Structures are given as structure tokens and as C-alpha cells.
Amino acid sequence: MINYFKEILVGFWSLLAGMAVTIRYFTKPIVTVQYPREKIKMSPAYRGYPRLIIDPETQTHRCIACEMCARICPSQLITVEGIKFPGEKQKRATKYVHEHYYCSLCGLCTEVCPTSALEYSDEYRLAGYHREDAVLDHLVILQLRQTAAGLPVTAIPSAEEIAAAAAAEAAAKEAKAKAAAAAKKPQAGEEVKE
Amino acid sequence: MDVLTHSLGSEGVRMIVGLIGVIALVSVNALFLIWMERKVAAHMQLRPGPMEVGPHGAIQTVCDAVKLMGKELITPEEVDKPIYYLAPIVVFLPVLLTFLVIPFSQTMVIKDLNVGIILILAFSSLSVLAILMAGWSSKNKYSVFGAIRSVAQNIAYEIPLLITVMSVILMVGSFKLTDIVVAQSRYWFILVQPLAFILYIICATAETNRTPFDLPEAESELVAGFHTEYSGMRFALFFLAEYTNMFIVSAVATVLFLGGWHGPILPGAIWFLLKVYALIFLIMWFRWTFPRVRFDQLVTFAWKILIPLSFVNLLLTALALKIF
């Protein structure tokens, strides 16, 4: 008989304890976010797709279009094109496309980059409607991020500019070759003389 | 209005106005309760719940209701047609009728019958019949299981419910709901009948087939129980009846234990609704706290604990009334 009442009281107490737990959670703040509109902050250890770093000094990317990343990529997903513009010492990327749909996020591209131009992004929302949605044009993404951060936007060189730069480069090369040839000729003549 | 009063009598006009008011209340209440349930569930799980349609998803359930109205009414081939068609109506009509006697305030009661509480208890037990009709006529084993469980459960829980209600009736000496509320003008009966209140809430949860006593419609075991084969508005009627039943049991608890319309400052009807929705919140709180009981536990609990306790409570009440 005592057990009977004890069971009732203990059971009732356990029910109250359970209700205390749920009401405590009821008053706690919400932890979920409204998916397409809100974004959560990812931990620094998160490794999303590789993207171009915005250099804090120049406020643009550091890619010199050496194509190391394109070569080391195990699935060959990266296409880099670059050209040396007149008055610049190094080549600059004019196209950086990453076909992310086959990317295994191995990170070799970020490791191999000689100028450390790549980093892992914190982007985790990768759903798209087409396969083409997963083709990432990193120069465009860079522009978007620069706009969002209020930095000057790095322009993507147009086809004409690239052609002009290529022509200028070719002309410079030719001039250099001519100069070299011109410098070489007298020497050769001297040898002939002897 | 004059013509109406002339041909129907003031009582008739009162009935018609009341009926329209009740139908409006029932639909708005169901829409609100479904929204509230989803919100309560969500917040207990640290989610926001419906947020898209309207401010804080307030008209989400309206959209759901419109969607349900647009759905096809599927009638499976081998169902027992007359009973199958009748069940949703049978489940809904008694629910509507019980509003006849519920006193929202001193004057806001459609017809203050002197058998008020008995009428409510009688009509709300009719919903078991509807559940049995629905389950039996559906020609579906899950539906039949749900219906059988519902009957066993309701028989078990009706008894302690009636006995706990009786202990309050003993104190008042009237079945009239307004009399019961008026008798609580000095103190609420929950203060003198705490055990009866707890027993009533447990039995009411079981009566309305809510978790932890939702065996008749246990999703994880019986698909949806007795309304598995119903679709569209027929399903909506079952749903509507369930949520209205919740309102009714909470309204009865308010009348019996929480002093009905009594309360300071605010008008009586507002106080009444506040208390009712607080009780409904309590029942929803149960749902998101307690797991479903096993069937043997359910029946054991009713026969071995609830019924003896309610008898003890009745005896003590009678004794106390005799002494004081």
C-alpha cells in the first residue's frame, strides 16, 4: 500500500520534472535561422570551396596566373588565364574558373599557390538548380565580395584589353628579340673575322 | 430584427445569433490552436515554427485550410459508405452542441440549461461513437485498431472524469454551469479540490486523444489511426473536432475549477478565454514533454490509479461537506 502511494508521488514528481525541462527550453532563444535569408557564421576550421584572397594591402587578389593550381588539381577543374599588362612586372589573372561540381575539396590548389592567393571560403550553401550553378567564376565572386566589403572593385579585363595587352607583349618581345639579335650580330661578325 | 423576434421569439433570435457566433468561434479557434500548437512545439525545440505567411506565420493555418478544401475527397472502394460518410458529421455535431451551455460570461451563454454539465459530458462522449464509425467503416486494419483503442481508452477514462466532476457538483449542488461559476465568486475550486483538478486534466487529455494518451491516432504505429482513409474536408472535420474538443474540455475545467469568468479589471469573457487558452497551453505542454504510454500502462493507470483516487476524492469531499 505504501509502495502504491510512493509510486504515484514519485511518478507525479517525475512528470513535473519533465515539464520543467520543456518549459525551460520554451523560454530559451531560437537556435535555427531562416534558411535562404539568414546565414550562420561558420567556424574558422570550415573548409568550403577555395576562393581568391582579398589582399589587405592592395585590396585585390594576388593571382599571377601561374597555373600551378590548374596543374595540381586531381580532377582538373581549374582554368586559369592571365597576361602581362603593359607597365606591370607580373602576369595577372584574366579568367579564373573553378568547376566546383567535381571538386573533392582536397585543398591542393591552396597549398601549391606560390603567392598564397587562395583560401578556403566559409560558404556552405552550395545548392543550385543547374550544373552550371556550380561553375564558380572566382573573379566575379571576388567582385561581389569587394562590393559587399565596400572596397574598390577589381575590373575583369575585357577581350579587347587582353588582345591589346597580348599585342603589346608580343611587340615588346619582338623588340627585345631584335635588340638581342642586334647586340649579337657584331659579336658574330667579330668571330667570323678571326 | 423585429420580424425575426416576432416569428421566432427572443429565444429563437438568441439561438440563431449564438449558433453563428459558435460556428465562427469554432473555426477561428481551430485555426488559432493549430498555429499555436506549431508555435509551442517549435519553441520547445528551439525553432521559430511557421514564419513565412503573415507576421510570425499567423495565417499559415488559413492557407492550410484552403488547401484542404481544395483536396479531392477520396472514398476507398470497399468502405461501408453510409457510415463512412456519416462519421465526420457525427464527430463534429456534438462538439458544436456542447457550446450551447458553456458560459463565457454571466450573460454570454446561449441556453443556460439546468443539466449543463451532464449535457457536455454526454455529448463529448459521442465522439467515441464517431471514431468507432470511422474506424470500422474504413475497411483498414489501422483504422480499426485506432477505433478499438479509442473505445477502450474512453471507457476507462470516462469513469474517473465523471467522478471528479461529481465531487465539484457535490460542493455546488447544481448541474447548471453558471451556478458552478457563481459559487466560485469567493475562491476558485482548484484551491479546495487540487486533486480533482489534476485528475480532471489527466482524464481530459485522454478524452481528447492527446499525447501522452494519443494511442487511437499514434502516427508511429497506426499511420493516422481512425482517420487514415479520410481526405480533404472530411479529414479537416476530424481535425476541427479534435481541436474544438480541446477547447471544450478546457472550458469545462475553467468552469469547474478556475472560477469561470471571475477576475479583476478585464471583462468576464476575456478572463474566461484567457483561462481556457492557458489550460490549452498546458495540454500542448504535455504533448511536447511526455512520450506516448503503452496500451497496458494506459488502462492500468486508469483503473488502478485514477479511478480509486477519484473515489477517494469524492468520499473526502462528501465527508468534508457533511462535517463543515
Interface residues (C-beta under 8 A of the other chain):
Chain A: I8 L15 G18 M19 V21 T22 I23 Y25 F26 K28 P29 I30 V31 T32 Q34
Chain B: V40 H43 M44 Q45 L46 R47 P48 M51 W285 F286 W288 T289 F290 I305 L309
